[in-house]
Amino acid sequence: MLDEKTLAIVKRTAPVLKEQGEVITRRFYGRMFSRHPELYNIFNRSNQREGKQARALADTVYAAAAHIDRLEDILPVVERVAHKHRALGVRPEQYPIVGENLLWAIGDVLGEAATGEVLDAWKKAYDAIARIFIGVEERLVQEVNSQPGGWAGFRPFQVVRKVRESEVITSFYLKPADGGPLARFQPGQYVTVRVRIPGDPCTSMRHYSLSGAPGAEVYRITVKREDGIDGKPPGAVSTHLHRDIREGDVLELSAPAGDFTLKREGSDPVILLSGGVGLTPLVSMLRTLVEEGSNREITFIHAAVNGRVHALGDEVSGLAARNPRIRSFICYEKPTERDRKEGRFHKEGNIDGTWLRTVLPSNRGDFYLCGPFPFMKAMYRILREWGVDDLRIHYEVFGPTCHLDESREAGTIRGRREPSRI
């Protein structure tokens, strides 16, 4: 429990962190990695280079400061980040390393304003927040270790099948190399793949959604090859998986994680809205609903550039053809002549509110969004303008924490979980 003086100092200085947060977190990461280069084995270096991680951490620090007198308000964010930490193998003894470097960065940026009293208050606040994270992460570790087929750390999996789904997307079917059982997962969750890329002294880890349904004898991940565009280098891990990994090779996986999951209870319609490779967790949700014999009305809407890059389309259309409760719609931004000739899509261009209302009977139901950030921002705005309750919109961001509603201040905590992957 923090004393009143500490609470008052942290609350008073929180606006300064909001203003200088990104500068502070950039200094923090620079110093921490220079002193602890082994942490490069955990952090996504692409997000570091692009500044995404610094912005995400700045928002999280400000949120914690703004809610320091009611830390229970940040539990949804803690739960989301704790899933990532558990999947990456973050350990309790690493929290003091983060704390020491973060406090140094605060003092370095704020200068004379960072008095001993201010830094002491922030140390107490950080220690209190760290205890909450450590407690939640330890619970998640115990939960995954205690379930049938669960495991701690990373486990070797053999690639038993590698299937090209489109020009840029490939599925990998993975089976435990030790022959043991598989842990079940919730549709929408992800596994973390750890690889060592030739020429790179550090290991690299990425989260990939499970695109199959729970209960299968293998896990399936469906990975987009991230090609370098607009001056950005190609995705190191996705390129390695596509180019170098063959059937029979072994990958290391941590157990399934994530809180972007299908709500199985209820009878309201389910609307799955995806863009690009963002369809992977939604295909898992769709297959689960079908295999469990759900009586809910299901609408699957997918947006892609064209048929050349559209993955798992036959799988979704096959499920829809066999189940009268499923309706499937495809939007291509720039369809090819073959797409036009074969009638592969229902709408050309982008999804807009007018068209969405023509294919959905009402705004009632649970909406699940996943795809590129601009796509999800657009879908979120359309749904909110249509009057869809915020608590009915569930989404997954492939990248550092961010909110789809730009009108909200950084640090705003919503009354539900908003999963994100770093």
C-alpha positions as MATLAB code, in Angstrom:
seq = 'MLDEKTLAIVKRTAPVLKEQGEVITRRFYGRMFSRHPELYNIFNRSNQREGKQARALADTVYAAAAHIDRLEDILPVVERVAHKHRALGVRPEQYPIVGENLLWAIGDVLGEAATGEVLDAWKKAYDAIARIFIGVEERLVQEVNSQPGGWAGFRPFQVVRKVRESEVITSFYLKPADGGPLARFQPGQYVTVRVRIPGDPCTSMRHYSLSGAPGAEVYRITVKREDGIDGKPPGAVSTHLHRDIREGDVLELSAPAGDFTLKREGSDPVILLSGGVGLTPLVSMLRTLVEEGSNREITFIHAAVNGRVHALGDEVSGLAARNPRIRSFICYEKPTERDRKEGRFHKEGNIDGTWLRTVLPSNRGDFYLCGPFPFMKAMYRILREWGVDDLRIHYEVFGPTCHLDESREAGTIRGRREPSRI';
ca = [
       0.000    0.000    0.000;
       1.495    3.328   -1.023;
       1.430    6.209    1.446;
      -0.465    9.419    0.720;
       2.686   11.442    0.129;
       3.952    8.995   -2.488;
       0.574    8.938   -4.220;
       0.429   12.730   -4.314;
       3.933   13.070   -5.811;
       3.320   10.469   -8.517;
      -0.049   11.958   -9.456;
       1.479   15.441   -9.569;
       4.327   14.377  -11.844;
       2.240   12.134  -14.111;
       1.492   14.961  -16.621;
       5.230   15.472  -17.072;
       5.580   11.809  -18.004;
       2.743   12.167  -20.460;
       4.604   15.013  -22.154;
       8.096   13.484  -21.993;
       7.151    9.793  -21.906;
       8.521    8.763  -25.277;
      11.822   10.557  -24.697;
      12.130    8.859  -21.305;
      11.393    5.394  -22.636;
      13.829    5.773  -25.529;
      16.570    6.693  -23.040;
      15.480    3.788  -20.874;
      15.755    1.207  -23.646;
      19.097    2.564  -24.851;
      20.681    2.349  -21.412;
      19.133   -0.986  -20.471;
      20.262   -2.741  -23.658;
      23.760   -1.306  -23.391;
      24.062   -2.747  -19.888;
      22.058   -5.912  -20.421;
      22.417   -6.946  -24.073;
      21.087  -10.394  -23.156;
      17.620   -8.812  -23.087;
      17.791   -8.488  -26.864;
      16.865  -12.181  -26.770;
      13.407  -11.185  -25.493;
      12.515   -7.863  -27.101;
      11.316   -7.430  -30.677;
      14.117   -5.401  -32.242;
      11.967   -4.348  -35.198;
       9.575   -2.585  -32.839;
      12.569   -1.002  -31.136;
      13.932    0.384  -34.407;
      10.573    1.787  -35.444;
       9.925    3.373  -32.045;
       6.705    1.424  -31.507;
       7.867   -0.120  -28.255;
       8.930    3.217  -26.770;
       5.526    4.754  -27.537;
       3.709    1.739  -26.089;
       5.746    1.758  -22.893;
       5.288    5.516  -22.516;
       1.504    5.081  -22.642;
       1.638    2.225  -20.138;
       3.815    4.173  -17.693;
       1.505    7.156  -17.904;
      -1.562    4.942  -17.399;
      -0.014    3.452  -14.272;
       0.877    6.903  -12.941;
      -2.563    8.317  -13.652;
      -4.209    5.405  -11.815;
      -1.634    4.964   -9.066;
      -4.248    5.537   -6.341;
      -6.538    2.868   -7.824;
      -4.248    0.288   -9.366;
      -7.141   -2.140   -9.723;
      -8.204   -0.038  -12.733;
      -5.140   -1.137  -14.721;
      -5.706   -4.864  -14.173;
      -7.067   -5.362  -17.744;
      -3.810   -3.956  -19.116;
      -1.747   -5.966  -16.630;
      -3.491   -9.184  -17.658;
      -2.876   -8.524  -21.342;
       0.801   -7.680  -20.930;
       1.298  -10.520  -18.447;
       0.219  -13.015  -21.104;
       2.956  -11.666  -23.376;
       5.536  -11.753  -20.605;
       4.668  -15.333  -19.689;
       4.896  -16.357  -23.347;
       8.276  -14.650  -23.756;
       9.703  -16.111  -20.558;
      10.064  -12.858  -18.625;
      11.346  -13.652  -15.117;
      10.694  -11.868  -11.781;
      14.401  -11.079  -11.356;
      14.313   -8.976  -14.531;
      11.911   -6.434  -13.046;
      14.582   -4.719  -10.898;
      16.687   -4.292  -14.059;
      13.806   -2.532  -15.772;
      13.082   -0.439  -12.690;
      16.647    0.753  -12.207;
      17.000    1.855  -15.830;
      13.552    3.437  -15.993;
      14.223    5.520  -12.878;
      17.567    6.593  -14.310;
      15.845    7.681  -17.541;
      13.218    9.665  -15.628;
      15.938   11.469  -13.713;
      18.044   12.050  -16.820;
      15.196   13.617  -18.817;
      13.539   15.614  -16.040;
      16.828   16.978  -14.733;
      16.490   19.249  -11.691;
      12.776   18.511  -11.462;
      13.629   14.910  -10.591;
      14.448   15.552   -6.957;
      15.356   12.780   -4.563;
      11.829   12.924   -3.192;
      10.306   12.523   -6.675;
      12.564    9.610   -7.640;
      11.927    7.878   -4.310;
       8.175    8.152   -4.860;
       8.520    6.726   -8.356;
      10.635    3.842   -7.077;
       7.937    2.948   -4.552;
       5.290    3.191   -7.271;
       7.297    1.054   -9.696;
       7.897   -1.608   -7.039;
       4.155   -1.747   -6.302;
       3.285   -2.083   -9.987;
       6.014   -4.693  -10.529;
       4.607   -6.817   -7.693;
       1.219   -6.823   -9.422;
       2.744   -7.912  -12.746;
       4.863  -10.611  -11.128;
       1.864  -11.984   -9.248;
      -0.313  -12.201  -12.360;
       2.501  -13.748  -14.419;
       3.189  -16.369  -11.763;
      -0.507  -17.278  -11.799;
      -0.463  -17.656  -15.581;
       2.654  -19.857  -15.383;
       0.973  -22.102  -12.820;
      -2.204  -22.316  -14.902;
      -0.427  -23.378  -18.089;
       1.891  -25.804  -16.292;
      -0.931  -27.525  -14.445;
      -3.156  -28.260  -17.446;
      -2.856  -31.512  -19.394;
      -0.162  -31.151  -22.015;
       1.017  -27.829  -20.596;
       4.679  -26.956  -20.296;
       7.047  -24.350  -18.916;
       9.467  -22.361  -21.038;
      10.031  -23.451  -24.630;
       9.317  -26.892  -26.061;
      10.589  -28.361  -29.352;
       7.966  -28.908  -32.068;
       8.511  -30.621  -35.384;
       7.139  -29.091  -38.578;
       5.070  -31.988  -39.935;
       3.515  -29.993  -42.793;
       4.275  -26.718  -44.541;
       1.477  -25.439  -46.780;
       1.628  -22.381  -49.045;
      -1.689  -20.575  -48.574;
      -1.027  -17.577  -50.856;
       1.864  -15.728  -52.446;
       2.890  -14.324  -49.062;
       1.266  -16.557  -46.437;
       2.248  -20.084  -45.375;
       0.857  -22.447  -42.741;
       3.052  -24.566  -40.487;
       1.622  -27.659  -38.800;
       3.506  -28.360  -35.589;
       3.650  -31.487  -33.421;
       5.538  -31.950  -30.122;
       8.942  -33.459  -30.897;
       8.831  -35.314  -27.578;
       5.675  -37.181  -28.588;
       3.784  -35.832  -25.579;
       0.254  -34.421  -25.483;
      -0.731  -30.940  -26.619;
      -2.155  -28.300  -24.314;
      -5.590  -27.093  -25.365;
      -5.972  -23.428  -26.176;
      -8.724  -20.874  -26.440;
      -9.643  -19.843  -30.007;
      -7.911  -16.522  -30.619;
      -4.779  -17.310  -28.619;
      -1.226  -17.408  -29.955;
       1.998  -19.319  -29.459;
       5.435  -17.755  -29.305;
       8.043  -19.098  -31.716;
      11.712  -18.787  -30.769;
      14.320  -19.102  -33.500;
      18.004  -18.468  -33.974;
      18.584  -16.907  -37.376;
      21.975  -17.625  -38.958;
      24.319  -14.677  -38.478;
      22.316  -13.217  -35.581;
      23.938  -13.645  -32.143;
      20.569  -13.274  -30.393;
      17.489  -15.421  -30.484;
      14.325  -13.891  -31.928;
      10.763  -14.469  -30.764;
       7.444  -13.715  -32.419;
       3.825  -14.343  -31.454;
       1.728  -16.158  -34.077;
      -1.981  -16.839  -33.746;
      -3.134  -20.435  -33.771;
      -5.286  -20.723  -36.882;
      -6.728  -24.183  -36.195;
      -9.320  -25.257  -33.650;
      -8.562  -26.609  -30.164;
      -8.484  -30.366  -29.819;
      -6.452  -31.185  -32.941;
      -3.333  -33.339  -32.730;
      -1.195  -30.497  -34.092;
      -0.955  -26.752  -33.754;
      -1.256  -24.677  -36.901;
       0.223  -21.214  -37.319;
      -0.306  -19.234  -40.525;
       2.487  -16.741  -41.131;
       2.721  -13.816  -43.536;
       6.153  -13.145  -45.011;
       6.813   -9.495  -44.231;
       8.629   -8.107  -47.258;
      10.638   -4.919  -46.948;
       8.699   -1.898  -48.245;
       8.977    1.890  -47.919;
      12.531    1.656  -46.629;
      11.702   -0.905  -43.943;
      13.750   -4.105  -43.865;
      11.949   -7.428  -44.399;
      10.674   -9.296  -41.346;
      13.604  -11.339  -40.061;
      11.598  -14.137  -38.440;
       8.824  -14.438  -41.023;
      11.382  -14.514  -43.847;
      13.380  -17.173  -42.010;
      10.296  -19.334  -41.531;
       9.224  -19.046  -45.167;
      12.671  -19.423  -46.707;
      14.649  -21.685  -44.384;
      12.273  -23.894  -42.416;
      11.332  -27.210  -44.032;
       9.118  -30.120  -43.091;
      10.950  -32.160  -40.490;
      12.699  -29.138  -38.963;
      12.183  -28.254  -35.303;
      10.913  -24.968  -33.856;
      10.720  -23.947  -30.202;
       7.322  -22.858  -28.875;
       6.034  -21.546  -25.581;
       2.562  -22.637  -24.484;
      -0.529  -20.841  -25.866;
      -1.238  -17.407  -24.416;
      -3.396  -14.335  -24.937;
      -6.723  -12.937  -23.778;
      -8.265  -12.139  -27.171;
     -10.539  -15.154  -27.085;
     -13.938  -16.219  -28.336;
     -16.820  -15.740  -25.918;
     -18.564  -19.076  -26.223;
     -21.528  -18.246  -24.025;
     -24.590  -16.427  -25.301;
     -26.845  -16.713  -28.327;
     -26.200  -13.376  -30.071;
     -24.691  -13.321  -33.574;
     -20.925  -13.484  -34.032;
     -19.347  -11.161  -36.599;
     -15.724  -11.866  -37.557;
     -14.078   -8.930  -39.376;
     -10.539   -9.502  -40.643;
      -7.973   -7.865  -42.863;
      -4.947   -9.558  -44.429;
      -3.252  -12.147  -42.223;
      -5.442  -10.926  -39.357;
      -7.915  -13.642  -40.302;
      -5.798  -16.288  -38.517;
      -7.314  -16.055  -34.989;
     -10.772  -15.512  -36.503;
     -10.521  -18.703  -38.566;
      -9.754  -20.495  -35.306;
     -12.892  -18.978  -33.784;
     -14.954  -19.934  -36.828;
     -13.759  -23.553  -36.821;
     -14.416  -23.800  -33.091;
     -17.984  -22.567  -33.420;
     -18.603  -25.079  -36.215;
     -16.997  -28.041  -34.450;
     -18.847  -27.325  -31.214;
     -22.163  -27.178  -33.063;
     -22.964  -23.588  -32.132;
     -26.447  -22.357  -33.032;
     -25.337  -18.740  -33.275;
     -25.544  -16.825  -36.552;
     -22.024  -16.226  -37.838;
     -20.829  -13.682  -40.407;
     -17.229  -13.846  -41.640;
     -16.056  -10.748  -43.530;
     -12.524  -10.623  -44.887;
     -10.622   -7.847  -46.643;
      -7.494   -8.431  -48.737;
      -5.666   -6.717  -51.572;
      -6.623   -9.471  -54.018;
      -6.837  -13.217  -54.462;
      -3.085  -13.639  -54.826;
      -2.514  -12.769  -51.179;
      -5.769  -14.121  -49.739;
      -5.106  -17.113  -47.449;
      -7.476  -19.782  -46.096;
     -10.264  -18.582  -48.371;
     -11.245  -22.083  -49.509;
     -11.338  -23.241  -45.899;
     -13.720  -20.482  -44.858;
     -15.949  -20.853  -47.915;
     -16.044  -24.629  -47.395;
     -17.237  -24.206  -43.817;
     -19.866  -21.689  -44.946;
     -21.105  -23.989  -47.722;
     -21.729  -26.799  -45.234;
     -23.325  -24.700  -42.508;
     -26.406  -22.549  -43.217;
     -25.703  -20.423  -40.127;
     -22.489  -19.077  -41.649;
     -22.349  -16.277  -44.195;
     -19.042  -15.280  -45.737;
     -18.138  -12.097  -47.623;
     -14.878  -11.071  -49.307;
     -13.668   -7.569  -50.172;
     -10.708   -7.052  -52.491;
      -9.072   -3.648  -52.623;
      -7.433   -4.236  -56.015;
      -8.856   -7.419  -57.542;
      -7.006   -9.116  -60.384;
      -8.613   -9.967  -63.715;
      -8.811  -13.574  -62.561;
     -10.600  -12.462  -59.392;
     -13.142  -10.642  -61.548;
     -13.540  -13.466  -64.053;
     -14.090  -16.119  -61.373;
     -16.265  -13.928  -59.145;
     -14.034  -14.374  -56.141;
     -15.181  -11.344  -54.169;
     -18.343   -9.546  -53.119;
     -17.087   -5.961  -52.948;
     -14.307   -4.037  -54.640;
     -12.414   -1.449  -52.638;
     -12.522   -1.027  -48.892;
     -15.210   -1.991  -46.411;
     -17.389    1.013  -45.605;
     -20.294    1.563  -43.269;
     -22.910    1.705  -46.017;
     -21.915   -1.673  -47.466;
     -21.515   -3.254  -44.020;
     -25.101   -2.408  -43.168;
     -26.287   -4.129  -46.344;
     -24.716   -7.474  -45.358;
     -25.451   -7.379  -41.617;
     -29.092   -7.492  -40.557;
     -28.443   -5.343  -37.464;
     -25.727   -4.009  -35.187;
     -26.530   -6.682  -32.614;
     -23.903   -9.273  -31.733;
     -20.284   -9.712  -30.737;
     -17.793   -8.211  -33.177;
     -14.224   -9.544  -33.414;
     -11.647   -7.480  -35.321;
      -8.140   -8.399  -36.380;
      -5.902   -7.036  -39.123;
      -3.600   -4.134  -39.978;
      -3.946   -1.218  -37.578;
      -5.482    1.220  -40.143;
      -8.053   -1.444  -41.074;
      -9.088   -1.977  -37.469;
      -9.266    1.747  -36.754;
     -11.634    2.114  -39.690;
     -13.788   -0.849  -38.620;
     -13.917    0.357  -35.020;
     -15.023    3.823  -36.122;
     -17.714    2.389  -38.426;
     -19.085    0.132  -35.698;
     -19.163    2.861  -33.071;
     -20.914    5.231  -35.503;
     -23.445    2.468  -36.108;
     -24.134    2.357  -32.391;
     -22.375   -0.906  -31.549;
     -21.652   -1.030  -27.822;
     -17.960   -0.631  -27.078;
     -18.058   -3.738  -24.882;
     -19.226   -5.754  -27.891;
     -16.140   -4.872  -29.966;
     -13.227   -7.227  -29.303;
      -9.954   -6.809  -31.113;
      -6.389   -7.960  -31.478;
      -3.481   -5.712  -32.427;
      -0.414   -7.393  -33.948;
       2.114   -5.047  -32.368;
       2.636   -2.854  -29.297;
      -0.279   -1.640  -27.246;
      -2.451    0.991  -28.873;
      -6.088    2.043  -28.863;
      -8.335    2.149  -31.894;
     -10.159    5.257  -30.690;
      -7.862    8.249  -31.191;
     -10.199   10.461  -29.190;
      -9.135    8.682  -26.019;
      -6.150    9.997  -24.117;
      -3.099    7.840  -23.652;
      -3.450    6.104  -20.328;
      -7.208    5.628  -20.545;
      -8.155    2.219  -19.200;
     -11.156    0.551  -20.726;
     -13.543   -1.645  -18.816;
     -12.560   -4.742  -20.745;
      -9.492   -6.535  -21.950;
      -7.786   -5.227  -25.045;
      -5.125   -7.719  -26.093;
      -1.966   -6.699  -27.876;
       1.245   -8.350  -28.944;
       4.682   -7.082  -28.823;
];
